[in-house]
Amino acid sequence: MYNQSDRTHKASDQPNIAGALRQFAEMEVLKEVAESAKIRSQMLRNKLLLDQPHQLTVHELIKITKVSGNRCIVDGVLMDLNCVASVCLEDLDHADRVALTDRALDITANAAQLGALALDVKATKRVTERMRHETVRRATYVMAELAIFVHDVEQKFQAIPVLTVASDALQAMPMPGLM
């Protein structure tokens, strides 16, 4: 009864994709996503289940990601390839709409939530699927926001090269009386 099935094999070979498929199905209204992506609703549901013979194609993945704005499956693919989470280029283009201090506070708040989740795991000595999804969701969000933060800092300082050179020179030059 509990033999090695395709589902177990797929989930053990690609655990991040398996979790991301479940997370996507839980977070989205699949009927709306399917209609927007021009995929039959039942077919999309089947493709998000590991034990079904139908599998999500790259083109379908792109469609459902674009219409939903949910990149968790893409991030799952990247994590199974030992890569970091994705960052939307649109987010980089609009990075200047959020002040650096606000972005830093948001990153800090989400990192604190990750700490709280870690404390829950330590206290209960187990990880539920909900906790795992929440941890992965927050961690990928923090990584993406950190990438945007770094990009924004680089853009701001490259926009004023004189200040960058001046601050580099001041840091590199010996200061009389401080040596």
Secondary structure as UniProt FT lines:
FT   HELIX           6..13
FT   HELIX           15..27
FT   HELIX           30..37
FT   HELIX           41..47
FT   TURN            50..51
FT   HELIX           58..68
FT   HELIX           72..80
FT   TURN            81..82
FT   HELIX           89..93
FT   HELIX           95..97
FT   HELIX           100..124
FT   HELIX           129..159
FT   HELIX           161..172
FT   TURN            176..178
//
